Amino acid sequence: MTTEPRRPCPFLATALAVLACAAAGHAEPVAWRSMGDVLAASADADWRDIEPRNLLYLELDRGTVVMELAPQFAPRHIANLRRLVAAGHFSPAAIARSQDNYVVQWSGAGPLGDAEERLAPEFFRSAQGLTFTGLASRDAYAPEVGFVDGFPAARTAADGSAWLAHCYGMLGAGRDTAADSGNAGELYVVTGHAPRHLDRNVTLLGRVIDGIEHLSTLPRGGGPLGFYEQASERVPIRRLRFGTDYDAGWQALRTESPTFAALVESRRYRNEDWFVDPAGAIGLCNVPLKVRRVD
Amino acid sequence: MTTEPRRPCPFLATALAVLACAAAGHAEPVAWRSMGDVLAASADADWRDIEPRNLLYLELDRGTVVMELAPQFAPRHIANLRRLVAAGHFSPAAIARSQDNYVVQWSGAGPLGDAEERLAPEFFRSAQGLTFTGLASRDAYAPEVGFVDGFPAARTAADGSAWLAHCYGMLGAGRDTAADSGNAGELYVVTGHAPRHLDRNVTLLGRVIDGIEHLSTLPRGGGPLGFYEQASERVPIRRLRFGTDYDAGWQALRTESPTFAALVESRRYRNEDWFVDPAGAIGLCNVPLKVRRVD
C-alpha cells in the first residue's frame, strides 16, 4: 500500500492538517495513516474518562446497550431521567416501537416520583461556552457542523445557537405534539440514516457508545410508525441504570484532540488500497466517534 | 393544522416551486400539503411501470426482498447477473456478512456458466442522456445531487460524469482490491447511514424497493467487517430471480414528475403540527422514493 495520498492536503479542515501541509511546503504529500494507526499512536491525554453518572445502561435479554449522556445540551432532561430512574419509572418498561431506517423507542410505565411530567424543551442552546470542533464539510441541514465533547453537533451564527445532530445512534426524548410534552420517560435511539429534519425539533440527550446492534436488529413493528401491534411483541427492559451502578468504565476520544483531527483526515481521504477514488470529503454522521472500555 | 408554512418558498428547488411562488407573487404562502396528500393527488402518468426484467427478488426464509435494477448505470453488471442467475450461480447462495450501520452481503457458490469472472467497473458514467432532477441541497460528497429514474444520484460538471449514490437500501456489486474484480456474483445492500465514501469506488446496480427489513434486522456478524464467524450463522438464500418469474408488478413514482417535485417540497418543509422548526432543507438520502404494487 502506498503511503502517498494521490491528492495531498485535499481539504484543509483542521489546524493540524494545515500545519502538516505547510511544514511539507505543499510539495511533499503528507504520509497517510490508517485510522487504526492513528488510534494506536494516540496519547492517554487524547482520551477522557466518561463520568459514570453520565453512562446509561439499557439491559435487555438480548444484551446491554451503553449510552453516554450529554448534560451540556440537555441538563433538565437528564436531571429528570435521574429522578425517573430513582422513582422506578422504568419498572416496568418495554420497547414498543422499531421503525426501519428510523428509530427504536421505549418508555417506562412505573411511578413518576418527584420527576416532572412535562419539561421545557432543550432543542438547542447557546453555543457560548462549548468547545466546538468544526468539520469543514458541506451539510444539507446546518450552516456549520462539527463536534462537541464527542457528540455530533451543529451551530449557526444567525442566533448563536448550537444543537446535537440526529446521527445514527443518537438518544432522544420522545414527545407528543406540544413542545414541552417530553420528560425523558420515553426515549428513542436513531437506528437508520440520520433523520436530521428532527434536529432542533426534539431534545437529544446522548448517544449509544456500545451494543447498538441489540436495538438495530429488533424486529420492525407492523403498525404505523413501526409500533408493535401486539403487546406480546414488545421487548421488555430488564433494567435502566446509570454507570454508577457498574464497575466497568469507558473513555471517549477527545474530539478537540490532535488525534481526532488526524482520524477525521484519515477518514476524509481513504487511502487504503481498495479505494480507487478517495472522496476527499466526509459527512458529519460518517465520522467514527471512538470509545474504549477501561476495566 | 395550519396549511400556511411559516417560511413560504424556503428553498426554490424546483421549477414547480418557483412557479408556484411566482404565481403567488411571493406574498401569499403556498399551501403546504402532506406527503400523503401529494401522493393521493398523483396522476397515473406520474408513475412508471418497472420492467419485470429489472426487478430482482431475493427470497429468504424470513421473507422476500424486492429490488429494482438500474441498467442505465450498470449495464455490464446487470447483463452478467442475468447470466449468473441463468447458470445457477446462486444455487447455493448465502448471506455471509451483516455489519451494523453498513451493509449486508451475499454471494453465490454455483457455476459461472457463460458469465464473466471479472468485469470492467461501472463506478460512474457520462451524465449525457440521463434525465437528472436536481435536489438543490448541499451535499458533503458531491457538487450536485438529485435523482435519475427513481434512483439517488450525483453528477459533476468537472468531467461530465454521473453516478448512483450509496443511500440506505442501495444494491452494489462487491469487489476485491482490483477495480475489475467484481462480477455481480457477490452483492450487498446498504443497511445503515449512507456510506457515501463508497460512491465512485464500487458499482451500484439498483436499490431495494420492498422488504429491506428482512436484511436490516439480520444478526450482525461477529467477525471483522461483520462477516459471520460460523458457517451455521450464514443465512441461506432460497432463490434469486427476476421479475419475469413473478405475477406481481411494481410502479415507481417518476422522479421527473411534478408530483415528485411536490413530494420533495413537502418533505423539505415539514409543516405537520409536530414540527416546531421545520428544516427547510433535505438531504439526498432522506428523500422518500415511492413505489406501489400493482397486481
Boltz contact constraints between the chains, C-beta under 6 A:
constraints:
  - contact:
      token1: [A, 100]
      token2: [B, 213]
      max_distance: 6.0
  - contact:
      token1: [A, 100]
      token2: [B, 216]
      max_distance: 6.0
  - contact:
      token1: [A, 101]
      token2: [B, 168]
      max_distance: 6.0
  - contact:
      token1: [A, 137]
      token2: [B, 140]
      max_distance: 6.0
  - contact:
      token1: [A, 138]
      token2: [B, 138]
      max_distance: 6.0
  - contact:
      token1: [A, 138]
      token2: [B, 140]
      max_distance: 6.0
  - contact:
      token1: [A, 140]
      token2: [B, 137]
      max_distance: 6.0
  - contact:
      token1: [A, 140]
      token2: [B, 138]
      max_distance: 6.0
  - contact:
      token1: [A, 140]
      token2: [B, 281]
      max_distance: 6.0
  - contact:
      token1: [A, 140]
      token2: [B, 283]
      max_distance: 6.0
  - contact:
      token1: [A, 141]
      token2: [B, 279]
      max_distance: 6.0
  - contact:
      token1: [A, 141]
      token2: [B, 281]
      max_distance: 6.0
  - contact:
      token1: [A, 168]
      token2: [B, 101]
      max_distance: 6.0
  - contact:
      token1: [A, 168]
      token2: [B, 193]
      max_distance: 6.0
  - contact:
      token1: [A, 177]
      token2: [B, 273]
      max_distance: 6.0
  - contact:
      token1: [A, 177]
      token2: [B, 274]
      max_distance: 6.0
  - contact:
      token1: [A, 179]
      token2: [B, 276]
      max_distance: 6.0
  - contact:
      token1: [A, 193]
      token2: [B, 168]
      max_distance: 6.0
  - contact:
      token1: [A, 193]
      token2: [B, 193]
      max_distance: 6.0
  - contact:
      token1: [A, 193]
      token2: [B, 194]
      max_distance: 6.0
  - contact:
      token1: [A, 193]
      token2: [B, 285]
      max_distance: 6.0
  - contact:
      token1: [A, 194]
      token2: [B, 193]
      max_distance: 6.0
  - contact:
      token1: [A, 197]
      token2: [B, 270]
      max_distance: 6.0
  - contact:
      token1: [A, 197]
      token2: [B, 279]
      max_distance: 6.0
  - contact:
      token1: [A, 200]
      token2: [B, 277]
      max_distance: 6.0
  - contact:
      token1: [A, 201]
      token2: [B, 275]
      max_distance: 6.0
  - contact:
      token1: [A, 201]
      token2: [B, 276]
      max_distance: 6.0
  - contact:
      token1: [A, 201]
      token2: [B, 277]
      max_distance: 6.0
  - contact:
      token1: [A, 213]
      token2: [B, 100]
      max_distance: 6.0
  - contact:
      token1: [A, 213]
      token2: [B, 220]
      max_distance: 6.0
  - contact:
      token1: [A, 216]
      token2: [B, 100]
      max_distance: 6.0
  - contact:
      token1: [A, 217]
      token2: [B, 217]
      max_distance: 6.0
  - contact:
      token1: [A, 217]
      token2: [B, 219]
      max_distance: 6.0
  - contact:
      token1: [A, 219]
      token2: [B, 217]
      max_distance: 6.0
  - contact:
      token1: [A, 220]
      token2: [B, 213]
      max_distance: 6.0
  - contact:
      token1: [A, 270]
      token2: [B, 197]
      max_distance: 6.0
  - contact:
      token1: [A, 273]
      token2: [B, 177]
      max_distance: 6.0
  - contact:
      token1: [A, 274]
      token2: [B, 177]
      max_distance: 6.0
  - contact:
      token1: [A, 275]
      token2: [B, 201]
      max_distance: 6.0
  - contact:
      token1: [A, 276]
      token2: [B, 179]
      max_distance: 6.0
  - contact:
      token1: [A, 276]
      token2: [B, 201]
      max_distance: 6.0
  - contact:
      token1: [A, 277]
      token2: [B, 200]
      max_distance: 6.0
  - contact:
      token1: [A, 277]
      token2: [B, 201]
      max_distance: 6.0
  - contact:
      token1: [A, 279]
      token2: [B, 141]
      max_distance: 6.0
  - contact:
      token1: [A, 279]
      token2: [B, 197]
      max_distance: 6.0
  - contact:
      token1: [A, 281]
      token2: [B, 140]
      max_distance: 6.0
  - contact:
      token1: [A, 281]
      token2: [B, 141]
      max_distance: 6.0
  - contact:
      token1: [A, 283]
      token2: [B, 140]
      max_distance: 6.0
  - contact:
      token1: [A, 285]
      token2: [B, 193]
      max_distance: 6.0
